[in-house]
Amino acid sequence: MKPILIAIFVVATALLSACTVSTDLDSARVDCGTPGPHGVDCLVQRTGGNRGFEACWDLAITCQNGGVMTGSACHSMAAADSKGEQNMPADGFSNQAACDVPASGQVENLKVTAQ
């Protein structure tokens, strides 16, 4: 190998070894159940990290007549917890008058913030 190529290889190897990627990021998954008179129960599961965090999300519920109701919720997770449950009360959803029968829901805008 020529001396210039060896020097480039050594420098490139040193740069790659100095680069670190954190794998300790807090992350979560939110799964919401079927809406009922009490609202919607959502399961919050830790998918990464080991610190306390707060997960906040929006839930858009599409109805059979094409109307959409939306609500928002947050759930705090302690460092030792791997899952938790959060109820989204029925009266917390907007645009209920435009909805006949809930057909499907979609969790949107999930944000996880370290505490």
C-alpha positions in Angstrom: 0.0 0.0 0.0 1.2 3.5 -0.8 2.0 5.7 2.3 -0.8 8.2 1.4 -3.4 5.4 1.3 -2.2 4.0 4.6 -2.5 7.4 6.2 -6.0 7.9 4.9 -7.0 4.5 6.1 -5.6 5.2 9.6 -7.3 8.5 9.9 -10.7 7.1 8.6 -10.4 4.2 11.1 -9.7 6.7 14.0 -12.7 8.8 13.0 -15.0 5.8 12.9 -13.9 4.5 16.3 -14.4 8.0 17.9 -18.1 8.2 16.7 -20.5 6.8 19.3 -24.2 6.3 18.9 -26.4 6.4 22.0 -28.7 3.4 22.2 -30.3 4.6 25.5 -33.0 6.8 24.1 -36.4 6.7 25.7 -39.1 5.6 23.4 -42.6 4.2 23.7 -45.5 2.6 21.8 -49.1 3.5 22.4 -52.0 1.2 21.5 -55.6 2.3 22.1 -58.6 0.1 22.5 -62.2 0.3 21.4 -64.0 3.6 22.3 -66.8 3.2 24.8 -69.0 5.3 27.1 -66.0 5.7 29.5 -63.7 6.8 26.7 -60.7 4.9 25.3 -58.1 3.0 27.3 -54.6 3.3 25.9 -51.7 1.0 26.7 -48.3 2.8 26.9 -45.3 0.4 26.5 -41.6 1.4 26.9 -39.7 0.3 23.8 -36.3 1.9 24.7 -34.4 3.7 27.4 -34.4 3.4 31.1 -35.3 6.8 32.5 -38.6 8.3 33.4 -40.4 10.0 30.6 -43.7 11.5 29.5 -45.5 10.2 26.4 -48.0 12.5 24.7 -50.1 11.7 21.7 -53.3 12.5 19.7 -55.9 9.9 18.9 -58.0 10.4 15.7 -61.1 8.2 15.6 -62.7 7.8 12.2 -66.4 7.0 12.2 -68.6 5.0 9.8 -70.1 8.2 8.4 -66.7 9.6 7.6 -66.6 12.0 10.6 -63.4 12.2 12.7 -63.2 12.8 16.4 -59.8 13.8 18.0 -58.4 13.8 21.5 -55.1 14.1 23.2 -53.5 12.5 26.2 -50.2 12.2 28.1 -48.9 9.5 30.4 -45.9 9.7 32.7 -43.7 6.6 33.0 -41.4 6.1 35.9 -37.9 4.8 35.3 -38.7 1.3 36.7 -42.0 0.9 34.7 -42.2 -0.9 31.4 -45.9 -0.2 30.7 -48.9 1.8 31.9 -52.5 2.6 31.0 -54.1 5.9 30.3 -57.8 6.6 29.9 -58.9 9.2 27.4 -62.3 10.3 28.6 -65.1 10.5 26.0 -65.8 14.2 26.8 -62.2 15.0 25.9 -62.8 14.3 22.2 -63.6 17.1 19.8 -66.1 16.9 16.9 -68.3 14.2 18.6 -71.5 15.5 16.9 -70.0 14.6 13.5 -69.5 11.0 14.4 -72.2 8.3 14.2 -70.3 5.1 15.1 -66.5 4.8 15.8 -64.9 2.6 13.2 -61.2 2.9 13.6 -58.5 4.8 15.5 -55.0 6.1 14.8 -52.4 7.3 17.3 -50.7 10.3 15.8 -48.0 12.8 16.9 -46.5 10.6 19.6 -43.8 12.5 21.5 -41.6 11.1 24.3 -39.9 13.6 26.6 -37.4 12.6 29.2 -38.2 13.6 32.8 
